[in-house]
Amino acid sequence: MDRLTMQAYQYAHAARPCFGETVSGDGHVVVELEGGLFIGIIDVLGHGYEAHELARFCEQWLREHAHPDVLHLMQQMHLELKGSRGCAMTLAWLCPPKITVVGIGNTVFYRIKDQPKSVAAQSGILGQIMPTLRPTEIPLVDCDLIFLTTDGISEHLDSLQLMAWFSL
């Protein structure tokens, strides 16, 4: 597990390859920008080395282009991935007092605290099938726990379960 402390944020990441694989097609990005924090989670379709390489490409591209406009970034990433195997992705811009979230595919964004909130990504595959994306804005308060998952974590988790796990 990687840990990194930023000015007002603490971050942790945990991942492992699919059973039988040595590398993972999942990825993440965290970039502190002036005024907020840009975060994202990536789940490339399939497994193995090709999925792993595409996930690393997505991470690098997002770090280089990190910006508060997560909808625009998602649209640009879709163009970058045209012709690839595609991926699921959720991007978020944390800028108190709100979070702006947009996602496509089988990823979920959770904000956990007094009034838990989850945002499931819209159906589609980045790089292949792009719906009209609708960003969601939700309040951000001190000591919120932000939790992003791919389909490697149960898609049936709810915010109350997560609150119990993290003893908030």
N, C-alpha and C positions, 0 to 999 in steps of 0.2 A: 504494500500500500504506500503510495506517494503522499507526502504531506508538504504543504507550502502555506505560509502565512503571508497575507497581503495586508495592506493598511487596515482595512476594516473587515476583511474577510478571511476565513479559514477554509481550506480546501482539502479534500481527500478524494482519492480515486482508487477503486478496486476493480480488477478485471482478471479473467483467465480465459484461455482458449477453450473452444468446444472440445468435449471429450474425444480423445484420439488425435487431436491436432497439437502442433507445437507453437503456433502463432495464432493471433486473434484478428478477426475482421472488425472488431469494435474499436472505437476511439473516443477521445474527448479533447476539449480545448477549454482553457481558462486564460483570459487575457484582461489584465487591468488596464483600463483606458481612463482618460480624464473624465471625471464625472460618474464613473460606474464600472461595472464588471460585466464582461462578455463571456458567456459560457455556452458550451454545446456538447452534444453527445451524438455519436455516429455509429451506425450498425450497417455495414456493407452486406449485401445479399451474398449468401453462400459462406463457405469456409475456406481455409487453407491460405497458401502464400499469396495468391492473386487478391483475395479479399483483404488480407493483411496490408499489402502494398497500397491498395486503393484507400484504405482507412488512414494510412500514414500520409498519403497525398492530401486527403481532405483536411486532416489536422494541420498540415503545413499551410495549405491554402487559406484556411480560416484564420490562422495566426497572422498571416501576412495581410489579410484583408479585414481583420476585426473592426467592427463599427457598430454603433448603437442601432442602426437600421437593420434589424434582423430579417425583416421581410425581403428587403433588397438583397441581402447576403444570400438568403435561401434561393431567390430567383437566379442570382449569378452562379451559385454553386450548381444549380440544376443545369445550366448551360455548360459549365465545366465538365459535368459528368455525362453529357449526352454521348451515347454509344458505349458506355461502360455497363457493368452489371448492375449499377445503381446502388442506392442505399436508403435507409431510414435515417432521419436526423431531426433533432430538436435544438433550436438556438434560443437563447434568452439574453436580454439586456437588463441587468439589475441596476436601477438608478433610483434610490429612495426619493419619493415614497412609493414607487411602483416597479413592477417587473413586466416586461413585454416578452411574450413567448410565442413562438411559431414552430410547428413541427409537421413532419410528414412521415408516414410509415408507422412501424410498431415501437415507438418510443413514448415515454410518459414523463411529464414534469410534475413534481410534487412540491408544494410549499407547505411546510409543517410548522404549526405553532398553535395559537389560540383558536383560530378559525382555519382549519386545514383546507387546502384546495389542490385539486389535481387537474392537469390539462393533458388530455390524450391527444396525440398527433392526428392529423387528418389522414384519410386514406390516400395512398399513392406511393410512388417510388421515385425518389429524387434521381434525375437523370433519365427517367423513362416516362412516368405518368405523373404529370404535375397538375393538381387541382388548383382552383383559385384559393389561395391561402388566406386565412383569416387570423391575424395575430390576436392574442388575448392579453389584456392588461389586468393585472391583479395587484392588490396592495402589498407592499413590502414593509415589514416592521422590524425593529431591533430584535436580534436573536432568532430570526426565522431560520429554519433549516431547509435548504433547497436540496432536492434529491431527484436525480435524473436516472431513468432506467431504460435498458434495451430489453428485447424479448428474452434475454438470458436470465432476467429476474421475472418472477411471475407477473403476468399482465393483469392479475386479479387482486393485486395489493390495493388496499385503500389507505387513505391518510390516517385513519384511526389506528390501523395496525402499525403503521410506521411510527406514530407518536408513542405507542406502547413500547416498541422496540428501542426507541431512543430516549425513553423516560423523560420526556419534556415536561 
